[in-house]
Amino acid sequence: MAIEKVFPMTKQGKEKLEQELEQLKTVKRKEVVERIKIARSFGDLSENSEYDSAKEEQAFVEGRITTIENMIRNAKIIEDDHLDSDTVSLGKSVTFVELPNGDEETYTIVGSAEADPFEGKISNDSPIAKSLLGKRVGDQVTVQTPGGEMNVRIVTIK
């Protein structure tokens, strides 16, 4: 029997996945089935690009539903009240200054299931998060990134 992967996430991250799952099951599935029905009415399925496209979308939707169900089933909720407030850990927002030029950046470290760099949420598996985890305010850290080393100083942890 395979060992299931655990997906650490915040309570908000799990709720967001549950909403996406509900949307996929109640709305998107029906839309795709309707597209397939319409495409079938065009006749010969062997040369029907609308049918092929709808079937591909159906496969994607069903795959995403399976993935989300697995993530929710194996979710491990990060509890804020059990975390050391002085140390960088999962669920915390970290502000650091890039050395020596002083560009300040803030990221929230979350599980890979809810990572969204555009919203400032980075995965605990990312190079930046791996380097920051366990560190404290004032610590200087060298982050190994694909673009080379980056030196930072932690300013705040929330």
C-alpha positions as CSV (number, residue, x, y, z in Angstrom):
1,M,0.0,0.0,0.0
2,A,1.4,3.4,-1.0
3,I,2.0,6.0,1.7
4,E,-0.3,9.1,1.1
5,K,1.4,12.4,0.9
6,V,0.4,14.9,3.6
7,F,-0.6,18.4,2.4
8,P,0.1,21.0,5.0
9,M,-2.1,24.0,4.6
10,T,-3.9,26.8,6.4
11,K,-7.6,26.6,7.3
12,Q,-8.2,29.3,4.6
13,G,-6.3,27.2,2.0
14,K,-8.4,24.2,2.7
15,E,-11.6,26.2,2.5
16,K,-10.4,27.6,-0.9
17,L,-9.8,24.1,-2.2
18,E,-13.2,23.0,-1.0
19,Q,-14.9,25.9,-2.8
20,E,-12.9,25.0,-6.0
21,L,-14.0,21.4,-5.7
22,E,-17.6,22.4,-5.3
23,Q,-17.4,24.6,-8.3
24,L,-15.8,21.9,-10.4
25,K,-18.4,19.3,-9.4
26,T,-21.6,21.4,-9.6
27,V,-20.8,23.8,-12.5
28,K,-17.8,22.9,-14.6
29,R,-18.7,19.2,-14.9
30,K,-22.2,20.1,-16.2
31,E,-20.8,22.6,-18.7
32,V,-18.3,20.1,-20.1
33,V,-21.0,17.4,-20.5
34,E,-23.2,20.0,-22.3
35,R,-20.2,20.8,-24.6
36,I,-19.8,17.1,-25.4
37,K,-23.5,16.7,-26.1
38,I,-23.4,19.7,-28.5
39,A,-20.2,18.4,-30.2
40,R,-21.7,15.0,-30.8
41,S,-24.6,16.5,-32.6
42,F,-22.2,17.8,-35.3
43,G,-21.8,14.3,-36.6
44,D,-18.7,12.3,-37.4
45,L,-16.6,12.2,-34.2
46,S,-13.4,11.1,-35.9
47,E,-12.9,14.6,-37.4
48,N,-14.7,16.6,-34.8
49,S,-12.3,19.1,-33.1
50,E,-15.0,20.4,-30.8
51,Y,-15.7,16.9,-29.5
52,D,-11.9,16.3,-29.0
53,S,-11.5,19.6,-27.2
54,A,-14.5,18.9,-24.9
55,K,-13.2,15.4,-24.1
56,E,-9.8,16.9,-23.2
57,E,-11.4,19.4,-20.9
58,Q,-13.5,16.7,-19.3
59,A,-10.3,14.7,-18.6
60,F,-8.7,17.8,-17.1
61,V,-11.7,18.6,-14.9
62,E,-12.0,15.0,-13.6
63,G,-8.2,14.9,-12.9
64,R,-8.4,18.2,-11.0
65,I,-11.3,16.9,-9.0
66,T,-9.4,13.8,-8.0
67,T,-6.3,15.8,-7.1
68,I,-8.3,18.2,-4.9
69,E,-10.2,15.4,-3.2
70,N,-6.8,13.8,-2.4
71,M,-5.4,17.1,-1.1
72,I,-8.4,17.7,1.2
73,R,-8.4,14.0,2.4
74,N,-4.7,14.3,3.3
75,A,-4.7,17.9,4.6
76,K,-2.8,18.7,7.7
77,I,-4.1,22.1,9.0
78,I,-1.5,24.4,10.4
79,E,-2.7,25.8,13.7
80,D,-1.5,29.3,14.4
81,D,-1.8,29.1,18.2
82,H,0.7,26.3,18.4
83,L,3.4,28.1,16.6
84,D,6.4,29.9,18.1
85,S,5.9,33.5,17.2
86,D,9.6,34.3,17.0
87,T,10.5,31.6,14.5
88,V,9.8,31.3,10.8
89,S,7.4,28.4,10.2
90,L,4.6,27.2,8.0
91,G,1.7,29.6,8.1
92,K,3.8,32.7,9.0
93,S,4.3,35.9,7.0
94,V,8.0,36.8,6.8
95,T,9.4,40.2,5.8
96,F,13.0,40.3,4.8
97,V,15.4,42.8,3.3
98,E,17.6,41.8,0.5
99,L,21.3,42.6,1.2
100,P,23.0,44.9,0.3
101,N,20.5,47.0,-1.7
102,G,17.7,46.8,0.8
103,D,14.7,45.6,-1.3
104,E,12.0,44.5,1.2
105,E,9.8,41.5,0.4
106,T,7.1,39.8,2.4
107,Y,5.9,36.2,1.8
108,T,3.6,33.9,3.6
109,I,5.0,30.4,3.8
110,V,2.3,27.8,3.0
111,G,2.1,24.2,1.9
112,S,2.5,23.4,-1.7
113,A,-1.2,22.9,-2.2
114,E,-2.0,26.6,-1.6
115,A,1.1,28.3,-2.9
116,D,0.4,31.3,-5.1
117,P,3.4,33.6,-5.6
118,F,1.2,36.3,-7.2
119,E,-0.6,36.5,-3.8
120,G,2.7,36.4,-1.9
121,K,2.2,32.8,-0.8
122,I,5.2,30.6,-1.3
123,S,5.6,26.9,-0.9
124,N,7.5,25.5,2.0
125,D,9.4,23.4,-0.6
126,S,10.6,26.6,-2.4
127,P,14.3,27.6,-2.0
128,I,13.4,30.8,-0.2
129,A,11.1,29.1,2.3
130,K,13.6,26.2,2.9
131,S,16.3,28.7,3.8
132,L,14.1,30.8,6.1
133,L,12.3,28.1,8.0
134,G,13.5,27.9,11.6
135,K,15.2,31.4,11.5
136,R,14.4,34.4,13.7
137,V,14.1,38.2,13.3
138,G,17.5,39.7,12.7
139,D,19.0,36.5,11.3
140,Q,21.0,36.9,8.1
141,V,20.3,34.1,5.7
142,T,21.8,33.0,2.4
143,V,19.1,31.7,0.0
144,Q,20.1,29.4,-2.8
145,T,17.9,30.4,-5.8
146,P,18.1,29.2,-9.4
147,G,19.5,32.6,-10.3
148,G,22.3,32.3,-7.7
149,E,22.8,33.2,-4.0
150,M,20.8,35.9,-2.4
151,N,21.6,37.3,1.1
152,V,18.7,38.5,3.2
153,R,18.0,39.7,6.8
154,I,14.7,38.9,8.4
155,V,12.9,42.0,9.6
156,T,9.5,40.7,10.9
157,I,7.6,37.5,11.4
158,K,3.8,37.5,11.8
